[in-house]
Amino acid sequence: MATVRVPTDELTAGEARQAVPPEVPSFTYEPPEGGDLGTLTTEVTSDTDADTLLAQPQEAPGLFTDRVGNFADDETIGAGTTLEVAADPASEAVRIFASDDGATGEVTRWQGPE
């Protein structure tokens, strides 16, 4: 069985902007239908340098996380890729993390519907 090295180094702010430029993630929020949580969809609008992307609600990170990509191959996240998580629009931020060249870090954050 092969072991995959999970990135442990931190992306600097400049590396994060290079891996996933600020204009690349596009957010669409659908309000809840009868419950407390709506759905946040993050779409990648152009190709990135990131190996993986992860969307993680700040208040419930283990419950509603979505991830795309693979640490073990050299493919990067391309345009049209989407991440979908449940989100509470009143009190929650959703953080988007990326991994690139053995480092990982937050690249952007959704702060609720405008």
A tleap script that builds the chain and sets N, CA, C and O, in Angstrom:
source leaprc.protein.ff14SB
mol = sequence {
  NMET ALA THR VAL ARG VAL PRO THR ASP GLU
  LEU THR ALA GLY GLU ALA ARG GLN ALA VAL
  PRO PRO GLU VAL PRO SER PHE THR TYR GLU
  PRO PRO GLU GLY GLY ASP LEU GLY THR LEU
  THR THR GLU VAL THR SER ASP THR ASP ALA
  ASP THR LEU LEU ALA GLN PRO GLN GLU ALA
  PRO GLY LEU PHE THR ASP ARG VAL GLY ASN
  PHE ALA ASP ASP GLU THR ILE GLY ALA GLY
  THR THR LEU GLU VAL ALA ALA ASP PRO ALA
  SER GLU ALA VAL ARG ILE PHE ALA SER ASP
  ASP GLY ALA THR GLY GLU VAL THR ARG TRP
  GLN GLY PRO CGLU
}
set mol.1.N position { 0.841 -1.180 0.000 }
set mol.1.CA position { 0.000 0.000 0.000 }
set mol.1.C position { 0.886 1.244 0.000 }
set mol.1.O position { 1.796 1.361 0.821 }
set mol.2.N position { 0.626 2.157 -0.906 }
set mol.2.CA position { 1.403 3.385 -1.015 }
set mol.2.C position { 0.910 4.421 -0.013 }
set mol.2.O position { -0.284 4.494 0.277 }
set mol.3.N position { 1.821 5.209 0.505 }
set mol.3.CA position { 1.486 6.283 1.419 }
set mol.3.C position { 1.489 7.592 0.657 }
set mol.3.O position { 2.407 7.854 -0.120 }
set mol.4.N position { 0.488 8.407 0.865 }
set mol.4.CA position { 0.397 9.708 0.215 }
set mol.4.C position { 0.760 10.772 1.233 }
set mol.4.O position { 0.195 10.815 2.326 }
set mol.5.N position { 1.705 11.633 0.874 }
set mol.5.CA position { 2.125 12.720 1.764 }
set mol.5.C position { 1.114 13.859 1.688 }
set mol.5.O position { 0.918 14.450 0.626 }
set mol.6.N position { 0.486 14.161 2.794 }
set mol.6.CA position { -0.457 15.272 2.873 }
set mol.6.C position { 0.345 16.550 3.116 }
set mol.6.O position { 1.221 16.569 3.981 }
set mol.7.N position { 0.058 17.626 2.363 }
set mol.7.CA position { 0.816 18.860 2.542 }
set mol.7.C position { 0.721 19.389 3.973 }
set mol.7.O position { -0.361 19.453 4.557 }
set mol.8.N position { 1.866 19.763 4.519 }
set mol.8.CA position { 1.890 20.312 5.867 }
set mol.8.C position { 2.469 21.720 5.902 }
set mol.8.O position { 2.282 22.437 6.885 }
set mol.9.N position { 3.168 22.128 4.844 }
set mol.9.CA position { 3.701 23.488 4.794 }
set mol.9.C position { 2.568 24.457 4.510 }
set mol.9.O position { 1.568 24.086 3.897 }
set mol.10.N position { 2.721 25.697 4.954 }
set mol.10.CA position { 1.712 26.735 4.733 }
set mol.10.C position { 1.971 27.467 3.415 }
set mol.10.O position { 3.110 27.805 3.095 }
set mol.11.N position { 0.909 27.704 2.663 }
set mol.11.CA position { 1.014 28.582 1.499 }
set mol.11.C position { 1.144 30.018 1.993 }
set mol.11.O position { 0.405 30.434 2.886 }
set mol.12.N position { 2.060 30.767 1.432 }
set mol.12.CA position { 2.122 32.190 1.746 }
set mol.12.C position { 0.962 32.879 1.039 }
set mol.12.O position { 0.322 32.269 0.183 }
set mol.13.N position { 0.679 34.120 1.371 }
set mol.13.CA position { -0.397 34.857 0.713 }
set mol.13.C position { -0.153 34.939 -0.794 }
set mol.13.O position { -1.084 34.781 -1.583 }
set mol.14.N position { 1.090 35.184 -1.191 }
set mol.14.CA position { 1.418 35.259 -2.616 }
set mol.14.C position { 1.241 33.928 -3.314 }
set mol.14.O position { 0.731 33.878 -4.433 }
set mol.15.N position { 1.657 32.841 -2.667 }
set mol.15.CA position { 1.489 31.505 -3.253 }
set mol.15.C position { 0.012 31.148 -3.365 }
set mol.15.O position { -0.401 30.520 -4.340 }
set mol.16.N position { -0.787 31.543 -2.375 }
set mol.16.CA position { -2.226 31.277 -2.413 }
set mol.16.C position { -2.872 32.007 -3.587 }
set mol.16.O position { -3.697 31.431 -4.298 }
set mol.17.N position { -2.499 33.281 -3.794 }
set mol.17.CA position { -3.047 34.053 -4.926 }
set mol.17.C position { -2.622 33.460 -6.263 }
set mol.17.O position { -3.382 33.499 -7.231 }
set mol.18.N position { -1.416 32.913 -6.321 }
set mol.18.CA position { -0.948 32.303 -7.557 }
set mol.18.C position { -1.655 30.972 -7.805 }
set mol.18.O position { -2.044 30.679 -8.936 }
set mol.19.N position { -1.823 30.174 -6.768 }
set mol.19.CA position { -2.475 28.870 -6.915 }
set mol.19.C position { -3.940 29.019 -7.322 }
set mol.19.O position { -4.419 28.319 -8.214 }
set mol.20.N position { -4.640 29.930 -6.666 }
set mol.20.CA position { -6.062 30.182 -6.947 }
set mol.20.C position { -6.266 31.695 -6.880 }
set mol.20.O position { -6.514 32.235 -5.802 }
set mol.21.N position { -6.164 32.388 -8.023 }
set mol.21.CA position { -6.361 33.840 -8.018 }
set mol.21.C position { -7.722 34.221 -7.438 }
set mol.21.O position { -8.686 33.472 -7.591 }
set mol.22.N position { -7.814 35.381 -6.771 }
set mol.22.CA position { -9.041 35.775 -6.074 }
set mol.22.C position { -10.290 35.806 -6.955 }
set mol.22.O position { -11.393 35.588 -6.454 }
set mol.23.N position { -10.146 36.066 -8.227 }
set mol.23.CA position { -11.312 36.143 -9.115 }
set mol.23.C position { -11.788 34.769 -9.600 }
set mol.23.O position { -12.834 34.684 -10.244 }
set mol.24.N position { -11.059 33.707 -9.313 }
set mol.24.CA position { -11.394 32.374 -9.831 }
set mol.24.C position { -12.591 31.731 -9.130 }
set mol.24.O position { -13.467 31.216 -9.824 }
set mol.25.N position { -12.682 31.728 -7.792 }
set mol.25.CA position { -13.864 31.115 -7.167 }
set mol.25.C position { -15.097 32.003 -7.324 }
set mol.25.O position { -15.047 33.208 -7.073 }
set mol.26.N position { -16.188 31.396 -7.738 }
set mol.26.CA position { -17.467 32.088 -7.858 }
set mol.26.C position { -18.451 31.389 -6.927 }
set mol.26.O position { -18.588 30.166 -6.971 }
set mol.27.N position { -19.138 32.163 -6.081 }
set mol.27.CA position { -20.030 31.596 -5.073 }
set mol.27.C position { -21.493 31.799 -5.458 }
set mol.27.O position { -21.888 32.873 -5.910 }
set mol.28.N position { -22.292 30.741 -5.271 }
set mol.28.CA position { -23.740 30.814 -5.451 }
set mol.28.C position { -24.380 30.216 -4.209 }
set mol.28.O position { -24.085 29.082 -3.829 }
set mol.29.N position { -25.262 30.989 -3.580 }
set mol.29.CA position { -25.916 30.526 -2.362 }
set mol.29.C position { -27.400 30.301 -2.627 }
set mol.29.O position { -28.089 31.175 -3.154 }
set mol.30.N position { -27.880 29.120 -2.256 }
set mol.30.CA position { -29.300 28.785 -2.328 }
set mol.30.C position { -29.851 28.759 -0.902 }
set mol.30.O position { -29.361 27.991 -0.074 }
set mol.31.N position { -30.862 29.585 -0.596 }
set mol.31.CA position { -31.412 29.625 0.766 }
set mol.31.C position { -32.006 28.276 1.175 }
set mol.31.O position { -32.331 27.446 0.324 }
set mol.32.N position { -32.144 28.068 2.485 }
set mol.32.CA position { -32.709 26.809 2.973 }
set mol.32.C position { -34.172 26.653 2.570 }
set mol.32.O position { -34.915 27.627 2.446 }
set mol.33.N position { -34.554 25.404 2.373 }
set mol.33.CA position { -35.954 25.084 2.084 }
set mol.33.C position { -36.521 24.341 3.281 }
set mol.33.O position { -36.578 23.111 3.287 }
set mol.34.N position { -36.941 25.089 4.294 }
set mol.34.CA position { -37.563 24.475 5.462 }
set mol.34.C position { -36.609 24.174 6.602 }
set mol.34.O position { -37.075 23.830 7.688 }
set mol.35.N position { -35.319 24.282 6.423 }
set mol.35.CA position { -34.372 24.027 7.504 }
set mol.35.C position { -33.568 25.280 7.797 }
set mol.35.O position { -33.917 26.378 7.365 }
set mol.36.N position { -32.495 25.096 8.531 }
set mol.36.CA position { -31.642 26.221 8.898 }
set mol.36.C position { -30.494 26.450 7.926 }
set mol.36.O position { -29.949 27.552 7.859 }
set mol.37.N position { -30.122 25.417 7.169 }
set mol.37.CA position { -28.935 25.498 6.330 }
set mol.37.C position { -29.287 25.586 4.855 }
set mol.37.O position { -30.135 24.847 4.355 }
set mol.38.N position { -28.625 26.498 4.177 }
set mol.38.CA position { -28.732 26.598 2.732 }
set mol.38.C position { -27.568 25.855 2.100 }
set mol.38.O position { -26.824 25.155 2.788 }
set mol.39.N position { -27.408 26.004 0.785 }
set mol.39.CA position { -26.335 25.337 0.063 }
set mol.39.C position { -25.454 26.368 -0.613 }
set mol.39.O position { -25.936 27.216 -1.364 }
set mol.40.N position { -24.163 26.290 -0.344 }
set mol.40.CA position { -23.188 27.150 -1.005 }
set mol.40.C position { -22.447 26.321 -2.051 }
set mol.40.O position { -21.841 25.298 -1.733 }
set mol.41.N position { -22.505 26.774 -3.295 }
set mol.41.CA position { -21.763 26.136 -4.373 }
set mol.41.C position { -20.615 27.061 -4.756 }
set mol.41.O position { -20.825 28.245 -5.020 }
set mol.42.N position { -19.413 26.521 -4.784 }
set mol.42.CA position { -18.235 27.258 -5.214 }
set mol.42.C position { -17.816 26.682 -6.552 }
set mol.42.O position { -17.509 25.494 -6.651 }
set mol.43.N position { -17.801 27.518 -7.586 }
set mol.43.CA position { -17.385 27.070 -8.908 }
set mol.43.C position { -16.030 27.681 -9.246 }
set mol.43.O position { -15.791 28.863 -8.997 }
set mol.44.N position { -15.153 26.869 -9.813 }
set mol.44.CA position { -13.851 27.326 -10.291 }
set mol.44.C position { -14.067 27.827 -11.717 }
set mol.44.O position { -14.439 27.052 -12.598 }
set mol.45.N position { -13.833 29.123 -11.946 }
set mol.45.CA position { -14.171 29.733 -13.236 }
set mol.45.C position { -13.048 29.675 -14.262 }
set mol.45.O position { -13.288 29.926 -15.444 }
set mol.46.N position { -11.821 29.350 -13.840 }
set mol.46.CA position { -10.723 29.140 -14.782 }
set mol.46.C position { -9.721 28.178 -14.154 }
set mol.46.O position { -9.768 27.920 -12.951 }
set mol.47.N position { -8.817 27.652 -14.969 }
set mol.47.CA position { -7.851 26.679 -14.479 }
set mol.47.C position { -6.995 27.270 -13.366 }
set mol.47.O position { -6.730 28.472 -13.346 }
set mol.48.N position { -6.562 26.411 -12.436 }
set mol.48.CA position { -5.740 26.836 -11.302 }
set mol.48.C position { -4.448 26.030 -11.271 }
set mol.48.O position { -4.269 25.092 -12.049 }
set mol.49.N position { -3.550 26.405 -10.366 }
set mol.49.CA position { -2.329 25.639 -10.102 }
set mol.49.C position { -2.525 24.675 -8.931 }
set mol.49.O position { -1.619 23.905 -8.612 }
set mol.50.N position { -3.684 24.705 -8.293 }
set mol.50.CA position { -3.930 23.911 -7.088 }
set mol.50.C position { -4.107 22.429 -7.423 }
set mol.50.O position { -4.720 22.068 -8.427 }
set mol.51.N position { -3.546 21.573 -6.540 }
set mol.51.CA position { -3.719 20.123 -6.656 }
set mol.51.C position { -5.040 19.682 -6.035 }
set mol.51.O position { -5.673 18.740 -6.511 }
set mol.52.N position { -5.453 20.372 -4.963 }
set mol.52.CA position { -6.710 20.075 -4.292 }
set mol.52.C position { -7.374 21.377 -3.876 }
set mol.52.O position { -6.714 22.398 -3.682 }
set mol.53.N position { -8.684 21.321 -3.744 }
set mol.53.CA position { -9.465 22.419 -3.166 }
set mol.53.C position { -10.391 21.816 -2.129 }
set mol.53.O position { -10.881 20.699 -2.293 }
set mol.54.N position { -10.629 22.561 -1.063 }
set mol.54.CA position { -11.494 22.097 0.000 }
set mol.54.C position { -12.361 23.251 0.463 }
set mol.54.O position { -11.853 24.338 0.736 }
set mol.55.N position { -13.667 23.028 0.555 }
set mol.55.CA position { -14.598 24.016 1.108 }
set mol.55.C position { -14.988 23.518 2.495 }
set mol.55.O position { -15.397 22.369 2.662 }
set mol.56.N position { -14.856 24.401 3.493 }
set mol.56.CA position { -15.083 23.986 4.872 }
set mol.56.C position { -15.811 25.070 5.652 }
set mol.56.O position { -15.266 26.155 5.859 }
set mol.57.N position { -17.053 24.788 6.092 }
set mol.57.CA position { -17.743 25.751 6.955 }
set mol.57.C position { -16.955 25.949 8.247 }
set mol.57.O position { -16.436 24.991 8.820 }
set mol.58.N position { -16.872 27.178 8.691 }
set mol.58.CA position { -16.087 27.503 9.878 }
set mol.58.C position { -16.684 26.905 11.145 }
set mol.58.O position { -15.942 26.487 12.034 }
set mol.59.N position { -17.999 26.858 11.245 }
set mol.59.CA position { -18.643 26.400 12.475 }
set mol.59.C position { -18.785 24.879 12.569 }
set mol.59.O position { -18.829 24.346 13.678 }
set mol.60.N position { -18.859 24.171 11.452 }
set mol.60.CA position { -19.050 22.716 11.474 }
set mol.60.C position { -18.124 22.058 10.454 }
set mol.60.O position { -18.601 21.430 9.508 }
set mol.61.N position { -16.811 22.190 10.629 }
set mol.61.CA position { -15.882 21.752 9.599 }
set mol.61.C position { -15.912 20.265 9.285 }
set mol.61.O position { -15.740 19.885 8.127 }
set mol.62.N position { -16.121 19.432 10.260 }
set mol.62.CA position { -16.103 17.995 10.004 }
set mol.62.C position { -17.363 17.473 9.362 }
set mol.62.O position { -17.343 16.428 8.712 }
set mol.63.N position { -18.454 18.181 9.535 }
set mol.63.CA position { -19.738 17.678 9.072 }
set mol.63.C position { -20.044 17.986 7.611 }
set mol.63.O position { -20.654 17.165 6.926 }
set mol.64.N position { -19.642 19.128 7.134 }
set mol.64.CA position { -20.109 19.577 5.831 }
set mol.64.C position { -18.967 19.974 4.893 }
set mol.64.O position { -19.101 20.943 4.145 }
set mol.65.N position { -17.871 19.260 4.917 }
set mol.65.CA position { -16.717 19.589 4.092 }
set mol.65.C position { -16.821 18.906 2.733 }
set mol.65.O position { -17.291 17.771 2.639 }
set mol.66.N position { -16.380 19.601 1.673 }
set mol.66.CA position { -16.305 19.006 0.344 }
set mol.66.C position { -14.895 19.240 -0.183 }
set mol.66.O position { -14.331 20.318 0.004 }
set mol.67.N position { -14.321 18.227 -0.845 }
set mol.67.CA position { -12.960 18.316 -1.361 }
set mol.67.C position { -12.899 17.732 -2.759 }
set mol.67.O position { -13.582 16.755 -3.067 }
set mol.68.N position { -12.066 18.345 -3.613 }
set mol.68.CA position { -11.784 17.810 -4.940 }
set mol.68.C position { -10.279 17.813 -5.145 }
set mol.68.O position { -9.560 18.615 -4.547 }
set mol.69.N position { -9.811 16.911 -5.993 }
set mol.69.CA position { -8.396 16.832 -6.301 }
set mol.69.C position { -7.754 15.667 -5.593 }
set mol.69.O position { -8.406 14.919 -4.864 }
set mol.70.N position { -6.448 15.525 -5.823 }
set mol.70.CA position { -5.733 14.388 -5.305 }
set mol.70.C position { -4.290 14.789 -5.032 }
set mol.70.O position { -3.635 15.372 -5.896 }
set mol.71.N position { -3.795 14.488 -3.854 }
set mol.71.CA position { -2.413 14.795 -3.506 }
set mol.71.C position { -1.431 13.921 -4.286 }
set mol.71.O position { -0.269 14.294 -4.449 }
set mol.72.N position { -1.887 12.762 -4.769 }
set mol.72.CA position { -0.985 11.766 -5.337 }
set mol.72.C position { -0.701 11.957 -6.824 }
set mol.72.O position { 0.230 11.340 -7.342 }
set mol.73.N position { -1.452 12.772 -7.518 }
set mol.73.CA position { -1.175 12.944 -8.945 }
set mol.73.C position { -0.820 14.392 -9.258 }
set mol.73.O position { -0.888 15.263 -8.391 }
set mol.74.N position { -0.443 14.633 -10.501 }
set mol.74.CA position { 0.014 15.965 -10.898 }
set mol.74.C position { -1.075 16.807 -11.556 }
set mol.74.O position { -0.798 17.899 -12.053 }
set mol.75.N position { -2.303 16.312 -11.562 }
set mol.75.CA position { -3.387 17.077 -12.176 }
set mol.75.C position { -3.790 18.243 -11.288 }
set mol.75.O position { -3.830 18.130 -10.063 }
set mol.76.N position { -4.087 19.365 -11.932 }
set mol.76.CA position { -4.530 20.539 -11.191 }
set mol.76.C position { -6.041 20.694 -11.343 }
set mol.76.O position { -6.658 20.054 -12.194 }
set mol.77.N position { -6.621 21.539 -10.520 }
set mol.77.CA position { -8.063 21.779 -10.528 }
set mol.77.C position { -8.384 22.710 -11.694 }
set mol.77.O position { -7.816 23.796 -11.812 }
set mol.78.N position { -9.303 22.270 -12.550 }
set mol.78.CA position { -9.629 23.027 -13.752 }
set mol.78.C position { -10.949 23.759 -13.664 }
set mol.78.O position { -11.740 23.567 -12.740 }
set mol.79.N position { -11.160 24.609 -14.663 }
set mol.79.CA position { -12.408 25.369 -14.780 }
set mol.79.C position { -13.593 24.417 -14.810 }
set mol.79.O position { -13.517 23.333 -15.390 }
set mol.80.N position { -14.686 24.827 -14.182 }
set mol.80.CA position { -15.899 24.029 -14.145 }
set mol.80.C position { -16.011 23.121 -12.939 }
set mol.80.O position { -17.075 22.550 -12.702 }
set mol.81.N position { -14.952 22.971 -12.175 }
set mol.81.CA position { -14.985 22.167 -10.952 }
set mol.81.C position { -15.866 22.877 -9.924 }
set mol.81.O position { -15.815 24.101 -9.800 }
set mol.82.N position { -16.671 22.110 -9.189 }
set mol.82.CA position { -17.521 22.704 -8.162 }
set mol.82.C position { -17.350 21.987 -6.823 }
set mol.82.O position { -17.046 20.796 -6.761 }
set mol.83.N position { -17.555 22.748 -5.770 }
set mol.83.CA position { -17.617 22.252 -4.402 }
set mol.83.C position { -18.960 22.682 -3.839 }
set mol.83.O position { -19.430 23.782 -4.131 }
set mol.84.N position { -19.585 21.830 -3.037 }
set mol.84.CA position { -20.895 22.158 -2.480 }
set mol.84.C position { -20.929 21.816 -0.998 }
set mol.84.O position { -20.595 20.698 -0.605 }
set mol.85.N position { -21.338 22.794 -0.167 }
set mol.85.CA position { -21.428 22.576 1.274 }
set mol.85.C position { -22.700 23.211 1.821 }
set mol.85.O position { -23.229 24.167 1.254 }
set mol.86.N position { -23.179 22.663 2.932 }
set mol.86.CA position { -24.289 23.270 3.658 }
set mol.86.C position { -23.732 24.448 4.451 }
set mol.86.O position { -22.641 24.365 5.014 }
set mol.87.N position { -24.492 25.551 4.491 }
set mol.87.CA position { -24.005 26.748 5.179 }
set mol.87.C position { -25.154 27.500 5.833 }
set mol.87.O position { -26.254 27.586 5.288 }
set mol.88.N position { -24.874 28.040 7.010 }
set mol.88.CA position { -25.811 28.894 7.724 }
set mol.88.C position { -25.504 30.334 7.338 }
set mol.88.O position { -24.445 30.851 7.695 }
set mol.89.N position { -26.406 30.994 6.614 }
set mol.89.CA position { -26.103 32.324 6.094 }
set mol.89.C position { -25.997 33.402 7.174 }
set mol.89.O position { -25.370 34.437 6.949 }
set mol.90.N position { -26.597 33.176 8.330 }
set mol.90.CA position { -26.631 34.207 9.363 }
set mol.90.C position { -25.340 34.284 10.176 }
set mol.90.O position { -24.964 35.361 10.638 }
set mol.91.N position { -24.674 33.175 10.349 }
set mol.91.CA position { -23.568 33.194 11.298 }
set mol.91.C position { -22.308 32.484 10.829 }
set mol.91.O position { -21.397 32.269 11.628 }
set mol.92.N position { -22.233 32.124 9.586 }
set mol.92.CA position { -21.148 31.239 9.208 }
set mol.92.C position { -20.342 31.725 8.023 }
set mol.92.O position { -20.884 32.267 7.059 }
set mol.93.N position { -19.047 31.524 8.111 }
set mol.93.CA position { -18.155 31.722 6.981 }
set mol.93.C position { -17.785 30.345 6.441 }
set mol.93.O position { -17.701 29.374 7.193 }
set mol.94.N position { -17.569 30.270 5.151 }
set mol.94.CA position { -17.061 29.048 4.536 }
set mol.94.C position { -15.674 29.384 4.001 }
set mol.94.O position { -15.512 30.318 3.215 }
set mol.95.N position { -14.683 28.622 4.430 }
set mol.95.CA position { -13.307 28.854 4.019 }
set mol.95.C position { -12.937 27.905 2.886 }
set mol.95.O position { -13.310 26.732 2.899 }
set mol.96.N position { -12.204 28.421 1.912 }
set mol.96.CA position { -11.743 27.618 0.787 }
set mol.96.C position { -10.228 27.486 0.919 }
set mol.96.O position { -9.502 28.480 0.942 }
set mol.97.N position { -9.769 26.242 1.005 }
set mol.97.CA position { -8.350 25.933 1.122 }
set mol.97.C position { -7.865 25.308 -0.184 }
set mol.97.O position { -8.639 24.676 -0.903 }
set mol.98.N position { -6.577 25.489 -0.484 }
set mol.98.CA position { -5.962 24.871 -1.648 }
set mol.98.C position { -4.630 24.265 -1.249 }
set mol.98.O position { -3.982 24.722 -0.308 }
set mol.99.N position { -4.228 23.234 -1.974 }
set mol.99.CA position { -2.902 22.656 -1.828 }
set mol.99.C position { -2.178 22.786 -3.153 }
set mol.99.O position { -2.758 22.569 -4.218 }
set mol.100.N position { -0.895 23.145 -3.076 }
set mol.100.CA position { -0.077 23.305 -4.269 }
set mol.100.C position { 1.376 23.052 -3.901 }
set mol.100.O position { 1.901 23.667 -2.973 }
set mol.101.N position { 2.020 22.160 -4.617 }
set mol.101.CA position { 3.449 21.866 -4.408 }
set mol.101.C position { 3.808 21.584 -2.956 }
set mol.101.O position { 4.793 22.117 -2.445 }
set mol.102.N position { 3.021 20.756 -2.294 }
set mol.102.CA position { 3.348 20.339 -0.936 }
set mol.102.C position { 3.010 21.318 0.159 }
set mol.102.O position { 3.412 21.125 1.306 }
set mol.103.N position { 2.272 22.374 -0.172 }
set mol.103.CA position { 1.857 23.344 0.846 }
set mol.103.C position { 0.353 23.546 0.725 }
set mol.103.O position { -0.230 23.343 -0.340 }
set mol.104.N position { -0.259 23.945 1.819 }
set mol.104.CA position { -1.699 24.174 1.817 }
set mol.104.C position { -2.024 25.440 2.596 }
set mol.104.O position { -1.268 25.838 3.483 }
set mol.105.N position { -3.145 26.074 2.267 }
set mol.105.CA position { -3.557 27.268 2.987 }
set mol.105.C position { -4.882 27.789 2.491 }
set mol.105.O position { -5.388 27.357 1.455 }
set mol.106.N position { -5.442 28.723 3.241 }
set mol.106.CA position { -6.711 29.338 2.874 }
set mol.106.C position { -6.488 30.293 1.704 }
set mol.106.O position { -5.565 31.106 1.723 }
set mol.107.N position { -7.351 30.185 0.676 }
set mol.107.CA position { -7.215 31.053 -0.490 }
set mol.107.C position { -8.324 32.093 -0.581 }
set mol.107.O position { -8.129 33.148 -1.184 }
set mol.108.N position { -9.479 31.813 0.005 }
set mol.108.CA position { -10.567 32.772 0.026 }
set mol.108.C position { -11.586 32.353 1.072 }
set mol.108.O position { -11.484 31.283 1.672 }
set mol.109.N position { -12.580 33.227 1.278 }
set mol.109.CA position { -13.609 32.969 2.291 }
set mol.109.C position { -14.924 33.580 1.831 }
set mol.109.O position { -14.959 34.700 1.322 }
set mol.110.N position { -16.017 32.821 2.021 }
set mol.110.CA position { -17.373 33.326 1.753 }
set mol.110.C position { -17.949 33.755 3.094 }
set mol.110.O position { -17.912 32.987 4.055 }
set mol.111.N position { -18.479 34.969 3.172 }
set mol.111.CA position { -18.972 35.515 4.446 }
set mol.111.C position { -20.487 35.636 4.513 }
set mol.111.O position { -20.996 36.404 5.328 }
set mol.112.N position { -21.209 34.920 3.702 }
set mol.112.CA position { -22.661 34.985 3.725 }
set mol.112.C position { -23.205 35.720 2.521 }
set mol.112.O position { -22.472 36.442 1.844 }
set mol.113.N position { -24.488 35.542 2.250 }
set mol.113.CA position { -25.074 36.180 1.076 }
set mol.113.C position { -25.082 37.699 1.248 }
set mol.113.O position { -25.212 38.212 2.359 }
set mol.114.N position { -24.945 38.392 0.146 }
set mol.114.CA position { -24.927 39.862 0.182 }
set mol.114.C position { -26.301 40.429 0.062 }
set mol.114.O position { -26.470 41.648 0.074 }
savepdb mol mol.pdb
quit
